[in-house]
Amino acid sequence: MFDSFAGRIQNTSFMAKEQGHGEGCDALIWYDNVPHPKLVDYKKGQNWVQKSGDYFEFPGGGTQFKDGVQKYIQLIEKTFPTIKWGKHTRVVLDVGCGVASFGGYLLEKNVITMSFAPKDEHEAQIQFALERGIPATLSVIGTQRLTFPNDAYDLIHCARCRVHWDANGGKPLLELNRILRPGGFFVWSATPVYRDDTRDMNVWNAMVALTESICWKAVAKTMDSSGIGLVIYQKPVSNACYEGRKENSPPLCDKVDRKNNSWYVPLGNCLPKLSSIELDWPASWPERLHSKPHSLGMESSAEETYYSDTKRWSQLVSEVYLDGLAINWSSIRNVMDMNAGYGGFAAALVDQPLWVMNVVPINVPDTLSVIFDRGLIGIYHDWCEALNTYPRTYDLLHANYLFRDHTKRCDIIDVAVEMDRILRPGGWLLLQDDIETITKLTPLLRSLHWETTFYQGQFLVGRKGFWRPAHGKSI
């Protein structure tokens, strides 16, 4: 078991050094880290993943990627050039992502993709994705809202994701509408788009009726050389179309809804009202990273706080984090910021060959919309609960004054054990907090056989070891 963990560390370093932000069609991961060969057999005709000795390889195939995922991505932009990968379109959600080859190849184009899928019969597809170094999370469109704010994503993609969009009165598609930015795009690549048998035609007709009812406009439709087709829809930018419908179905939401209330909230059956004026699309990437986010509001004090926060993180990361804390950043591919604020930590790392999952805890001021406006990704979470990810998932955890409020709601031991679960052996914890919190946390981490170092009276650096309790014994 220890040998497989050691391979994980070596592989992470390889990915960061050799491939930067790009995924590449020749990416390898260690078989022992994700020992699930079932997907290889189940999808062997679709070129998703192959077993080669001690490694898994990812050729860039998939159910809808008959000519390879790179050509598929090129087809989308060629079909509708307004998309402009990495400039106009920066933040993408991939629904039912499989092993996340779509999001992986988009990294090469400066597009950050949140890939998600449930844990299913194919075994640990999200674990494959995260092991490859691609942003991903376990999730499902079922009965509750996804843990994202309104108007977050520039583009949402679904390639054969098997979601019945018109189910339950169209609630699954209404959820996509909620989190899609006004003027944003939905790329749907599924058999109803290009097959004409009775079943697929019925699904297509239902989709036409549903998209028209929510004022999504079909802006492009095409088919590639292999016979795979896709359609691109665009969300409206104002309420004009909603108000001009002959039937108010689905209705506009009439109650005052907390804009970003999506933690344990049932799926809705109404359309959130858009702004009374047409909103400008965010600046092109990378300018949007430091532009004033629309969701910040009009208060000058909020704007001043935002820019001050950005400057502080830029200085702290360059002057302390990257050079002064003895962390081997070359071995780090993915980072979780457990208390992300405005995303300043992630913004300061944007030129590093890694990506950051920004987490906004549910008990602090809601800043997740600002993070998405900046062209970064993130989720809501309650750190008194387990996170929807596999064990040994992240290379570095960053926690900036996370525990001040959480210790009033749950035991610090619960959070420490969860950090140990999701951090890979050999991975790092970088924590800034008050001395009281650090004093409480340090012996807990050492009891888990972590190495810890204290810097400058406020920074705790921990490194997880390879130790595990003997079988049948608890920590």
N, C-alpha and C positions, 0 to 999 in steps of 0.2 A: 504493500500500500504506500509506503514512504517513497518508493521509486517513482510511482505514478505522480505523486505530489511534486517531486523534484522535476519531473518532466514538465509539469505545468508551469513552473517558474521559468525554465529554459525557454519554453514555447512562447510565453508572454514576452520575454525579452526579444526573441527573434521577430515577433510580429511588430513590436514597436520600432526596432532598428531598421528592419528591411523593408517594411511596407508603409510606414508612416500612417496617414489617415486613410489610405486606400486598403481595400480588402484583398483584391487580387484573386484570380481564378485558381492559383496554385497554393492557396492557403492550406496549412496542415495543422492538425491538433493531435495530441496524444490519445490513442485509443483508451488507455487505462484511466484517463480522466473522465471520459464519458463512455463507459463500456456498454453501449447499446447498439448491437449490430442489426437489430430488427428493422430499423429504418432503411438500412442498406439493401436488405432483401425486399422489403415492401415497395421501395421506390427505385429498384434497380433499373427499370426501363426508362426512368425519367432523369437520371444523371444528377440527382440531388447531392448524394454523398457516396463515396466509395471507400472501402477498407483496403489499405495498402501497408502490409507489414504491421508496424507498431503505430501507424497513423491512420487518421481519417483524412480524406481529400475532398474538396468541394469544387467540382468542375464548373459550377455556375448554371446548372440545369434546374429544371422544375416543371411542374405540370403545365404551366403556360409558357415556359421558356424553351420552346423546341429548338430554336436557333441560338440559344444561350442568353443569359440575362443581360449581357452588355448590349446585344442587338435589340432586345426588348426595350431597354431603357432609351436607347437611341430612337426607336420607333415612336415612343410616347412624345418625345420632344419634337421629332419631325412632324408628327401628326398635328401637334398644337404648339408651335414655337414659342408662344407667350409663356409657357412654363419655365423656360430658361433655367435649367438645373444649376443650382449653386449661386444664382444671382437673384432672380425673381422668386424662385422656389428654394427655400432653405430648410424648412422644418416639415417633415413628412411623417405620417402614421401609416404603417403597413399592417393591415388586418389579416389575421390568419397567415402569419409570415413563413411557416415552415421552418427551415434552417436559416432564414433571413438573408439569402443571397441577394435579394433585391436591395435591401438596406446596406449590405456590405459593399456592393459595387457603387452605390450612390455616394459613399464616403469619399471616393476618388474625385467626385465632382463637387466637393464642399457642401454636400447635403447631409444633414443629420436626421436619421430616421429612427423613430421609436417603433420597433417591431414587437408585435404581441401575438400570442396564441395561447390556448389552454393546454394543460397537461393532458395528453390524449393517448390513444392506442399506439401511436407511432413511437412513443417513448422520448420524452425530454428534448423536444425540438428547441425550446428556449434555452436549455442548457447547452446544446450544440451552438446556438447563436452566440451566447455570451462567451463560451470557450473560444470561439473564433475571434472575439474582440469586437462584436457588433452590439450596439445598444438594443436591449430587448427586455420584456417583462412578461410575466405570467398574467393573463387576463382573459376575459370572455365577455362578449355582449350577451347578457342574459336577462336579468331582472333589475340590475342596478346600474347607475351611471358609471362610466369610466372615470378614473381618478385624474381627470384633466379639467382645466378651466374652459369656459366658453370661448369661442372664437380663437382657438389656439393654433391650429395647424394650417399651413399653406396648402397642403395637398394630402389627401387620404387615398390609399391604394388598396385594392382588393383583387388578387389574382386567384380565382377558384377557391375563395375562402369559405364557401359553403354556408354563408350566413343567409337566412331567409329574411331579406330586408323588409318585406311587406308583412311579416308575422306580427301578431298582436297589435293590429291597427297601424303597422308601420313604425312601431317604436324603435327598432334597431336603426333604421335609416334616420329617424328623428334625432337619435343620439349622435350620429355622425354629423348631422346638420348643426347640432349644438356646439360641437367642438371644432367645426370647420370655420376658418376665417371668412368673413364676408368677401365675396369675390374669389374665394378659394376653389380648388378643383377636387373632384372625386373621379379617380380612374378605376373603372370596373372592367376586369378581364375575366369573363366567365362564359360558359357554354351558351346561356341564353342570348348573348350578344351576337353569336355567329352561327348558331345551329337553328334549324327550322322544324325540328320534330315537335310533336304536340306538347310534350312536357316543357321543353325550353321556350316555346312560343308563349305558353301560358305565363311562365315566369317573366318573360320579357314584357308582355302586355301589362302585367301587374306593376312592373318596375316603371314603365312609361307613365301609367296613371299616377303612381305615387310621387315620382319626381316632378311631374307637372303640378301636383297639388301643393308641393312645398316650394314651387317656383325655381327649381333647379333647371337650368337650360343645358341641353345637350349641344356642346360646342364643337364636338368632333367625334367621328366614328371611323374605324379602319380595320383592316385585316392584313396580317403579315403573310410571307411566302409559305409558311407552314400551315396556314388556314386558321390561325388563332386570331380572334378579334378582340377589340376593346372599344369602349365608349368613354368619353370624357365629359363630365357634367361640371357646371359652374354654379356656385351659390350666389344669390342676389346680393347687392350691396346696400339696398335700402328696403323699406317697408312697402314701397309703391306697388309691387306685384302682389304682395300679400293682401293689401287693401283692395286690389282690383279683381280679386277672384270672385267667380260667380257663387261658389260655395265656400263658406268659412270652415273648411275641413282639410287638414287639422286646424284647429283654432289657434289664434294668437294667444299666448299666455296672458291671462288677465290679472293674475295675482302678482304681487311684488315678490320677485324671486331673488334671493341672494345670488348674485351673478355667478359666483364660482362655488356654489354649494354642491359638491358632488361626492361627498364622503358618506357612504351608506344611504344614498338617496335613490329611490326607485326611478326607473326610466320614465320619462315624461311623455305625454301625448299631445303636446302643444308646441308651437314655434316661438322661441324667444324673440321679442321685438328687437329689431336692429336700430341703429342710431337714426335720428331724424335727418342727419346729413350723411352724404356718402363719405366714408372714411378713406383716407389715403392708404395705399398699400405700404407696408414698411419699406424703408430704404433698401436698396440692393445690398446683398452680402458682399463684403464684410462691414460696410458702413453702418448697417442696422445694429451691429453689436454695441456701438457707443452712441447711437442716436437716441433722442428722448423717446421712450416708449409711449405709445398712445394711451395705454392702460394706466399710466402713471397719474393721469388726471391733470387738472389745470392749476393746482395749488403750487405756488412757487417754493414753498417749504419742502414739499415732496420732491420736487425737481432738484433742489439744492442737496437734500439728503442722498438722493440717488447718485448724483455726480461725485459727491464726497465719498460715498461708499465705493464707487468704481475706482477712484484714485487711491483710496486706502488699500484695497486689495491688490492693485497693480504694484504698489510699493512693497507690500508685505510678501507677496509671492516672489518678486524678483530679488529682494534684498535678504529675505529670511528663508522662505520655504525651499527655493530651488538650490540654494548654496549653503545655508547655514545649519541644516538639521540632519545631515548625514543620511538622507534618504536616497536610495538608488532609483532615480526617476527613469532611467533607461529600461528598467524592468516593469514599468507600469504602463498598462494599456487602457484600463478602465478605472474610473474614480467615482465614488459616491459622495456627494456633499450632503450630509445628513440634516443640515439646517441652512439652506442655501440663500436665504434673504433675497436680494436682487440678482443673484447669479454672478456677483463680482469675482468670486474665486474661480468659477469656470471661465469667465471672460479673460481673466489674467493668464489662464493656461491655454488659451485658444491656439497658440502657435506650437504647442507641444504635441507630439504624436500620440495623443490619447483623447478620450472623450469623458465627459462628466455627466452623471445622472444627478440632477438637482432635485432634492427632496424638500418640500415645504411642509413642515409639520402642521397638523390641523389646529393646533392650539396657539399658533403665533399669527401675526398679521399676514394676510394672504398676498403674496407677491408673485405667484406662479404665472399670472398673465404677463407680468413684466419680463419674466425669464423667457417666455415664448416669443414675446415681441422682439427681444434681442436676438432671436435666432438660435436659442438654446432649448434643450428639452428638460422635462422634469415631471414629477408626480406629487400628489398629496400622499401623506402617510401619517399614521399615529404610531410613534415609536414605543408605545405601550403594547403594541401588537407585533406579530411576526410580519416580515416583509414578503411580498409575493415574488420570491426568487429562489433559485436552487442554492444549496450549500456551496461554499468555496467559489463564489461567483465574482467577487471584486478584488482588485489588486491593492487599492488604497481607499480607506474611509477617512473622510474629513468631517470634523465636528467642531463648529464654532459656537461656544456657549449654548450647547444643545440642552444641557441638563438642568438649567436654572428652573424651568417650569415643569419638566417631566418628573422630577423627584417629588413633586406635590401630587402626582397622579398615579405613579407606579414606582416600583423599586428599581434602583439603579442597577441591581443585579440582573434584572430582566433584559435591560438594554445591553448590558455588557455581554451576556450570553448570546443575544441576537447578533451583535457585532462579530463575535467569534464564529458564529455559524456562517455568515455570509462572506467573511474575509478568507481568502485563500491562504494556505500555509506559506509562510515567507512574505505575506503581504503586510502592509503598513497601516497604522492608525496615526493620524495627525490631528491632535486635539488642542484647542485653545479654550481655556476656561479659568474660573477662579481657583485659588489654591485649595479651598475646601473640597470642591468637586474632584480635583486631581488627586487629593489625598484619599478620597473614598474609592476612586476608580483604580488606582495603581495596584493595590493588593489584590483586587479582583482579577485583573489581567494577569498578574504574576501567578495567581492560583491556577490559571489556565496555561501556565508555562510560556507566557509571553515575555519578551525582553522589553523593558521600558527605560526611557531616558527623559530627564526633565531639563528643559531649556528656558533660560531667561525669566524664570519665575512664573511663566504662563503657558508654555507649550509642553505637551506630553507627546512623545513619539513612542509608539509601541510597535513591536514586530511579532507577529504570530509565529509560533514554532510548529513543529511537526508532531508534537506529542498528542496522544489521545488516551483516554482512560482505558484500562484493561476491560475486556468484554464482560458485560454484566455488572460493572461498577459505575456508579454515578460520580459526577464531579464533586 
